[in-house]
Amino acid sequence: MISNLTPLAILVLATLSAAQTNQGPIQYDVAHNATSIVGTWSTGNKDVRTGPDFANPSNVSFTYPANTGESYSFSDDGWYEISRFRMNSNASEPNCITAVMYWTHGTYELLPNGSIATYPNGDGYQQIQDPCAPISNFFENANYTELFTQWRIFLDPTFGPKLHMWKFDGNPVAPMFQLSTTPTMLPTTKLRNTTAASAGTGSTRKRSLLKRSNAGVEEAVVGRWTFLSVGASVVFAFVSSVL
């Protein structure tokens, strides 16, 4: 699950991480990284990639890759882009497999304690397909401020530079291999208009959704979500039906 962290939460978690390590600022040298983080990285079969072959924000659509995975791009002037495609199984209902496509971009910061903070532009979105849900296919605004508490780049003898990152809750991102040293990204400007709303601990907000019918007609839908914080994790609960 992706967690939506506010910039203040990013600062607090980064401070806690620094206090726990108590090792001073991280030196981003060759001992820490075999190469620069700048470029495009992808997990697994490398089918998921950032850039125009994955997301088209102008019409809020996706091009589905052959396999699931994640891709990250980082520029040398502080911009990032993320593409994700995942399938979530349901043990109690094996036929109810949920597919999630996610895209976002914005600015990133390499913090002195060795963590990475990302700050989205506010024009990100995701598509959720669940054959067992009341609404089986819809798009929604999705802009998650994320903190990766650690990252390292190693040199794999076969596949070259390999990026390891750890999420704020300690779970690792699947290892990513470098596709190119030049980032493949969409323009860094805001690419679509959204009605963004901030969410904090224990707050309730409305999110604008786009539901695509079988006929391909899009209609605006509004849902209400509650965000509850338990320790360092964020739990999402759907609390009202779609209007």
HELIX and SHEET records of a PDB file:
HELIX    1   1 PRO A    7  THR A   21  1                                  15    
HELIX    2   2 PRO A   57  ASN A   59  5                                   3    
SHEET    1   A13 SER A 233  PHE A 238  0                                        
SHEET    2   A13 GLU A 218  VAL A 230 -1                                        
SHEET    3   A13 THR A 204  ARG A 212 -1                                        
SHEET    4   A13 ASN A 137  ASN A 141 -1                                        
SHEET    5   A13 TYR A 125  GLN A 129 -1                                        
SHEET    6   A13 THR A  98  LEU A 110 -1                                        
SHEET    7   A13 TRP A  79  ASN A  88 -1                                        
SHEET    8   A13 GLY A  69  PHE A  74 -1                                        
SHEET    9   A13 GLY A  39  THR A  43 -1                                        
SHEET   10   A13 MET A 176  SER A 180 -1                                        
SHEET   11   A13 GLY A 160  LYS A 167 -1                                        
SHEET   12   A13 GLU A 146  ASP A 156 -1                                        
SHEET   13   A13 ILE A 116  PRO A 120 -1                                        
SHEET    1   B 2 ALA A  55  ASN A  56  0                                        
SHEET    2   B 2 SER A  61  PHE A  62 -1                                        
END                                                                             
